Amino acid sequence: MSHNHIICDNVCFSYEKGSEVLHNISFSCGHDDAVGLIGANGVGKSTLMRILVGLEMGFTGEVTVGEIKVTKKTLPRIREKIGYVFQDSDNQLFMPTVYDDIAFAPRNYGLPPDQVDERVQHALDLVGIDYLRNKHTYKMSGGEKKMASIATILAMTPDVILMDEPSIALDPKNRRRLINILNELDHIKIIASHDLDMILETCSRVILMSGGRIIKDAPTREVLTDRELLEANGLELPFCLQGDPGEPRPFGHKH
């Protein structure tokens, strides 16, 4: 696992000429780093995620995952290393049942049925959704779909996990479960989210983006306690850091 890292070096990207979405993005993260990617809507967080996993090519600069440069040729190897949890679970789940969705990647890797079953069971247990194993995905709630999506990624046993707004659609109980799962995983994790309380609980470092650039890359508390910096970039302090310590905390947020 010593070669387990992501390096972005001067990455620029435009969807159309003249309107740059990402400008000179450079950062690196290594084994078991947990990085929160934050910023207002439209600053390029999702685009950056999609570049890391090879869903958007046509960028300039260089992206390396492990020892492999992201190019069209290396995409199959890159996608074995990176698990990507989409913002919209319907983009992720396409098999008839949850079991089939989670088994899809291990089967694709050519594992024998008993090992596939083992991987699926492990992922279901880790996420706490064994009760959903035979459920049809179209009959599930948004929160159930999100947890199933996370299980499909864990069954791939990737080195790197990317998550785009993972706490969207989760009720407080499943949100808490997600936080616990994230804190137990020893993968490289990059989590793009507006849920700054979750970022505070799960990430040791934060990359703040604005206008397609990295504004700050620093330890989580340093960024998320800086009211002025956050407000200048269209964000607010996490709920649990707002107000005086004596004030009651907003419902549903534990500190």
Number of C-alpha atoms within 10 A of each C-alpha: 10 7 11 17 20 21 18 19 16 16 19 20 24 15 13 8 7 7 9 14 19 25 17 16 18 16 15 13 18 19 18 16 18 25 24 28 27 26 24 17 13 13 20 23 25 19 18 23 21 17 18 23 23 20 13 14 14 13 15 15 14 16 24 17 25 19 11 16 17 21 15 12 9 12 16 12 13 23 19 16 19 23 23 23 23 21 20 17 21 14 10 19 21 14 15 13 18 29 23 19 23 29 26 18 21 22 16 10 11 10 14 10 12 9 14 21 18 14 23 28 19 16 24 25 13 17 19 17 16 17 9 18 18 12 14 14 23 15 10 14 11 18 18 19 23 27 24 29 26 26 28 29 22 24 24 24 18 17 21 28 24 23 21 21 18 27 22 16 18 19 14 13 9 18 19 17 17 22 16 14 15 19 15 11 14 14 22 22 26 23 27 25 23 22 16 22 18 21 25 21 16 22 22 15 23 25 23 24 22 20 17 21 20 21 13 14 17 14 15 22 15 12 20 24 16 12 16 12 17 19 11 10 18 11 18 19 19 19 16 17 16 14 11 9 9 6 8 9 16 10 8 11 13 11 10
